[in-house]
Amino acid sequence: MKQHLLEALKAHAEGQIAKHKANVHVYLNQSVGIGEHPDIIDAIEEQLGLIAKYDDHLEVLNKYFEE
């Protein structure tokens, strides 16, 4: 059970990272996709913050919960 929970937590974090990376790619390459964001830099910084958050989660899981 423990291993399933750890795998689920890692998969969730990896999925969130992929999602927010995709958003950054859209912001950088297709500015039409960000019509609701008047400040592109702020929008990208928000996505980078979320990537960092989930990257930190992965780091903690790997550092403290891997056997």
C-alpha positions as CSV (number, residue, x, y, z in Angstrom):
1,M,0.0,0.0,0.0
2,K,2.8,2.4,0.9
3,Q,4.5,2.0,-2.5
4,H,1.2,2.6,-4.3
5,L,0.7,5.8,-2.4
6,L,4.2,7.0,-3.1
7,E,3.8,6.2,-6.8
8,A,0.5,8.1,-6.9
9,L,2.1,11.1,-5.3
10,K,5.0,11.1,-7.7
11,A,2.7,10.6,-10.7
12,H,0.5,13.5,-9.6
13,A,3.6,15.8,-9.1
14,E,5.0,14.8,-12.5
15,G,1.7,15.4,-14.2
16,Q,1.4,18.8,-12.7
17,I,4.9,19.7,-13.8
18,A,4.1,18.6,-17.4
19,K,0.9,20.6,-17.3
20,H,2.6,23.8,-16.2
21,K,5.5,23.3,-18.5
22,A,3.0,23.1,-21.4
23,N,1.4,26.3,-20.3
24,V,4.8,28.1,-20.3
25,H,5.5,26.7,-23.8
26,V,2.2,28.1,-25.0
27,Y,2.9,31.5,-23.4
28,L,6.4,31.6,-25.0
29,N,5.4,30.4,-28.4
30,Q,1.7,31.3,-29.0
31,S,0.9,34.6,-27.4
32,V,-2.6,34.4,-28.9
33,G,-3.2,31.7,-26.3
34,I,-2.9,34.2,-23.4
35,G,-5.5,36.8,-24.3
36,E,-6.8,36.7,-20.7
37,H,-3.3,37.5,-19.3
38,P,-2.4,41.1,-20.0
39,D,1.0,40.6,-18.3
40,I,2.8,37.6,-19.9
41,I,5.8,37.7,-17.6
42,D,3.5,37.4,-14.5
43,A,1.6,34.6,-16.1
44,I,4.9,32.7,-16.8
45,E,6.3,33.4,-13.4
46,E,3.1,31.9,-11.9
47,Q,3.6,28.8,-13.9
48,L,7.3,28.6,-12.9
49,G,6.3,28.8,-9.3
50,L,3.9,25.9,-9.7
51,I,6.6,23.9,-11.4
52,A,9.0,24.6,-8.6
53,K,6.4,23.6,-6.0
54,Y,5.8,20.2,-7.6
55,D,9.5,19.7,-8.3
56,D,10.1,20.3,-4.5
57,H,7.4,17.7,-3.8
58,L,9.3,15.1,-5.9
59,E,12.6,16.0,-4.3
60,V,11.1,15.5,-0.8
61,L,9.5,12.2,-1.8
62,N,12.7,10.9,-3.3
63,K,14.9,12.1,-0.4
64,Y,12.9,11.1,2.6
65,F,10.6,8.3,1.4
66,E,12.6,6.1,-1.0
67,E,13.9,3.0,0.5
